[in-house]
Amino acid sequence: MAQFDVNINGKNLSVDVDPDTPLLWVLRDHLKLVGTKYGCGIAQCGACTVHLNGNAVRSCQLPVSSIKENKITTIEGLSEEGDHPVQKAWLEHDVPQCGYCQAGQIMSAASLLNSNPSPSDAEIENAMNGNICRCGTYTRIKAAIKTASNSQIA
Amino acid sequence: MSKVKTGMGRRSFIKNVSLAGGGLLIGFNWLACKRAAEESGKEMALEMPEEWFEINGYLKIGDNGVVTIYSPNPEIGQNVKTAMPMLVAEELDVDWSNVIVEQAPLNTDIFSRQIAGGSQSIRQSWEPLRMAGATARQMLLIAAAKEWDVPLSELTVENGIITHSGSDRSIGYGEIAKFAAKVEVPEEVVLKENNNFKIIGTSRKNVDAKKIVTGQPLFGLDVNRDDMLIAMIVQPPAFGLRFKSMDADDARKMPGIKDVFTIDTYPDDMEKEWSDVAAFSKLVVVVGESTWQVMKAKKALKVEWDLKPELTEEIVILEKSPALRDTLGLENSETHESLMANIGPEESQMVRKDGDPEAAFKNAARVIERSYSCPFLAHNCMEPMNFFANVTNGKAELLGPIQTPEFAEKSVSKRLGLDLENIDIQMTRMGGGFGRRLYGNFLVEAAVISDKIGAPVKLVYTREDDMTNGVYRPAYQVTYRAALDGNNNLTAFHVNAGGVGESPLFANRFPAGAVDNYLAESWTIDSHISIGAFRAPRSNFIAGAEQSFLDELAEEMGKDPIQFRLDMLERAGTDPVGENNDYDPARYAGVLEVVRDKSGWNTASTASGRGVAAYYCHNSYVAQVLEMDLEDNQPVIDKVTCVVDCGIVVNPDAAINMVEGGTIDGIGHALYSELTFKDGVSQQSNFDSYRLIRHREAPKKIDVHFIENGMDPTGLGEPPFPPVQGALANALYRATGKRIYKQPFLPEIKAESREIKT
């Protein structure tokens, strides 16, 4: 066990865990930020997606010891009022079915729009291909990303 | 106007007060102070009342007019948590924006069939939920009439405001609720005519959407309690093995680890419920302070396993040939396939026979015979199995994702010897169900673990535990034969279906009833791999196979595939063969006719492959036309046109979402997914080896239409899943020139391609 200082959602926090503990479990078990989901533990499903300095990463593969000064954003910190353009678009399109994968989908989508504010269909599909939705909401996710993209441009 | 008996005794009304008042779930702030407004992104604060009044077990009304409606059935993503309260709100005549929805806990005194399964939630609660709303509305009206001393018949109500126009008075539900709560429950209430619906048939957003998109705790895996420990299981690595011994010394010494022990979830002498399915009853359990610590300790355990004794005993493989004996041994997919192809059909039992199929086949000018097969599938809910349990002082508190809480309660009662009234089960929102959470072995395991350690515990399966735990959709096979006479008329139809542990046959489904000579046969082969219901059980394979065969048959007969089916349905409608046909030919034909129109079937498609399929299951009818191209042997699905007859559509946009999702899910499993076995070991244990459909592979467009016939609503969670597999197979044939008989399709497409090249 060791002490680690991490910056999560703009707050400096300290956790006492094993150095190899993935960020996913630091968030979920120790910081009680459970919006970031466990799906596979091997970076294949995208449910655990968070932002590292604004870029989408799989928190199940990120040991807490590797985070250092990098800034982490989770679904809870994507916006203060839940009104990030991607979140608003998700509500507008009523995307979720079970909802479990959606935080990861939203974090991937927000990261995509950060780097590419107006992605093509193919760019959306490629950027989102690492996020599995077992309910099959893919067509709605794509529509919502387009809505969010347009609202960011407008 | 339809009058219905309320069937609600005073007793249940009084009893439920304790439920509704104390129905707060532990560890969560379920009573939202805010809820998402209908407009996206904006929040509308709903003021909380100072006092709630219990009107009946389904709802309570605050002194400010805010209404809480309890959604009785488990929410697995089928969106009943929005749709079920909509039924109550409709008859209550309340403004939907004044409604808060809460998940009801298991309560058999008030609710019946608190199950997420069989696409039955809306169908079976269509009357009871509207009745609950209408009963409450009537009690509010009676209270107002009494207060004002006016005849009940002179009152009108709209959006939670009761008005007496004669005296120009009006009062809100919130003001009259305290009096209504004391009114005698009416014995009869009047339900609205369909054309008076204001909420049913209008699109309402998912009541949990805001919490979902902001990452609020909703799911079983999100449950946190200060004093809670984490438990994980270690199960045998192969079906057919059992626990022998372990060396847990290293694991016990690891940081955060509290204990390592074994449990027997389902002892041999326990009387089980149907939902108590587990391939592995005796499990090693690791308990610790945090998930990661327990995961690491699992890997440090040294466990020895041995073969279940019954697997070494010689058994008769084929009853008709008793000399053929073997041991079941550790199973292999190749052996399953071989047994299904060669042995299973020999063991067939006749399930239905019309006319004289033997003679018709003997006299046929041509016989067309095709066999179809599919592999095992794992449910792969995105939220792995888990449950919170706190068993102390003769009481069990259980919280988590379960599709069958009533059965699980009985199981825990029998397993731990607790009275039912001392077991409290509350359901969280579930990260998928798909049938897996009908089987609550993980819930019983959590209860047994908590009982053993005397502490609150959250049992968590890793993805690998989840995928290798069993309760799978089994491998199936079906062989179809059709007899054609010299004029190319279909004279006989023969279906012979079976599978590993279960047959997918539905003997009374189409085309039964449409062919004079019909034979349906069924068989199963034994297995130690546990199986269970998977989204649209059995239909999830046989629909695609049947619809592929009908497509091939239509082609052999020189008929348009839609017209061919319509002709058969015409026959089944006007002059049905047999008496137990389970479908309505007119509704079946209806979805086919509309899909022909909506997909532009009669005009040439720009896609290289276009296929159609239609199926009836879970009381609903679905027809789909799928259009696709092939790029480097990868199917690119341009468009799927779906036409659904599920009667009244309660929440249209959410219903469209469900049809889109079911369509994608059906395509994905037919094309990509399989679980195979070698020496009893599942060869896929995570998403690197088990393939699920992804964004790039989803259809570019899904067009959904509903038949408007005003009939009572039927299921929607399952029906869109099965037929699209047939539409896909038929489109693939048009695109490639090759029929595909085996799921998953993708390896078959690639194999065909290699054959063509060489």
Chai-1 contact restraints between the chains, C-beta under 6 A:
chainA,res_idxA,chainB,res_idxB,connection_type,confidence,min_distance_angstrom,max_distance_angstrom,comment,restraint_id
A,T21,B,W292,contact,1.0,0.0,6.0,A-B,restraint_1
A,W25,B,T291,contact,1.0,0.0,6.0,A-B,restraint_2
A,W25,B,W292,contact,1.0,0.0,6.0,A-B,restraint_3
A,D29,B,S290,contact,1.0,0.0,6.0,A-B,restraint_4
A,D29,B,T291,contact,1.0,0.0,6.0,A-B,restraint_5
A,K32,B,N224,contact,1.0,0.0,6.0,A-B,restraint_6
A,V34,B,P217,contact,1.0,0.0,6.0,A-B,restraint_7
A,V34,B,D222,contact,1.0,0.0,6.0,A-B,restraint_8
A,G35,B,G215,contact,1.0,0.0,6.0,A-B,restraint_9
A,G39,B,M382,contact,1.0,0.0,6.0,A-B,restraint_10
A,C40,B,R463,contact,1.0,0.0,6.0,A-B,restraint_11
A,C40,B,N686,contact,1.0,0.0,6.0,A-B,restraint_12
A,C40,B,F687,contact,1.0,0.0,6.0,A-B,restraint_13
A,G41,B,R463,contact,1.0,0.0,6.0,A-B,restraint_14
A,I42,B,N686,contact,1.0,0.0,6.0,A-B,restraint_15
A,Q44,B,F687,contact,1.0,0.0,6.0,A-B,restraint_16
A,Q44,B,D688,contact,1.0,0.0,6.0,A-B,restraint_17
A,C45,B,F687,contact,1.0,0.0,6.0,A-B,restraint_18
A,I75,B,G215,contact,1.0,0.0,6.0,A-B,restraint_19
A,E76,B,G215,contact,1.0,0.0,6.0,A-B,restraint_20
A,G82,B,T214,contact,1.0,0.0,6.0,A-B,restraint_21
A,D83,B,G41,contact,1.0,0.0,6.0,A-B,restraint_22
A,Q87,B,V213,contact,1.0,0.0,6.0,A-B,restraint_23
A,K88,B,S40,contact,1.0,0.0,6.0,A-B,restraint_24
A,K88,B,G41,contact,1.0,0.0,6.0,A-B,restraint_25
A,W90,B,V213,contact,1.0,0.0,6.0,A-B,restraint_26
A,L91,B,S40,contact,1.0,0.0,6.0,A-B,restraint_27
A,L91,B,G41,contact,1.0,0.0,6.0,A-B,restraint_28
A,L91,B,A209,contact,1.0,0.0,6.0,A-B,restraint_29
A,E92,B,S40,contact,1.0,0.0,6.0,A-B,restraint_30
A,D94,B,K205,contact,1.0,0.0,6.0,A-B,restraint_31
A,D94,B,N206,contact,1.0,0.0,6.0,A-B,restraint_32
A,D94,B,D653,contact,1.0,0.0,6.0,A-B,restraint_33
A,P96,B,N206,contact,1.0,0.0,6.0,A-B,restraint_34
A,P96,B,I212,contact,1.0,0.0,6.0,A-B,restraint_35
A,Q97,B,G77,contact,1.0,0.0,6.0,A-B,restraint_36
A,Q97,B,G661,contact,1.0,0.0,6.0,A-B,restraint_37
A,C98,B,G77,contact,1.0,0.0,6.0,A-B,restraint_38
A,C98,B,G431,contact,1.0,0.0,6.0,A-B,restraint_39
A,C98,B,G432,contact,1.0,0.0,6.0,A-B,restraint_40
A,G99,B,I212,contact,1.0,0.0,6.0,A-B,restraint_41
A,Y100,B,M382,contact,1.0,0.0,6.0,A-B,restraint_42
A,Y100,B,E383,contact,1.0,0.0,6.0,A-B,restraint_43
A,Y100,B,G431,contact,1.0,0.0,6.0,A-B,restraint_44
A,C101,B,M382,contact,1.0,0.0,6.0,A-B,restraint_45
A,Q102,B,I212,contact,1.0,0.0,6.0,A-B,restraint_46
A,A103,B,G215,contact,1.0,0.0,6.0,A-B,restraint_47
A,E125,B,H695,contact,1.0,0.0,6.0,A-B,restraint_48
A,E125,B,R696,contact,1.0,0.0,6.0,A-B,restraint_49
A,M128,B,H695,contact,1.0,0.0,6.0,A-B,restraint_50
A,N129,B,R694,contact,1.0,0.0,6.0,A-B,restraint_51
A,N129,B,H695,contact,1.0,0.0,6.0,A-B,restraint_52
A,N129,B,R696,contact,1.0,0.0,6.0,A-B,restraint_53
A,I132,B,L692,contact,1.0,0.0,6.0,A-B,restraint_54
A,R134,B,M382,contact,1.0,0.0,6.0,A-B,restraint_55
A,R134,B,G432,contact,1.0,0.0,6.0,A-B,restraint_56
A,C135,B,G77,contact,1.0,0.0,6.0,A-B,restraint_57
A,C135,B,G661,contact,1.0,0.0,6.0,A-B,restraint_58
A,G136,B,G661,contact,1.0,0.0,6.0,A-B,restraint_59
A,G136,B,I664,contact,1.0,0.0,6.0,A-B,restraint_60
A,G136,B,D665,contact,1.0,0.0,6.0,A-B,restraint_61
A,T137,B,G661,contact,1.0,0.0,6.0,A-B,restraint_62
A,Y138,B,I664,contact,1.0,0.0,6.0,A-B,restraint_63
A,Y138,B,H695,contact,1.0,0.0,6.0,A-B,restraint_64
A,Y138,B,A698,contact,1.0,0.0,6.0,A-B,restraint_65
A,T139,B,E660,contact,1.0,0.0,6.0,A-B,restraint_66
A,T139,B,I702,contact,1.0,0.0,6.0,A-B,restraint_67
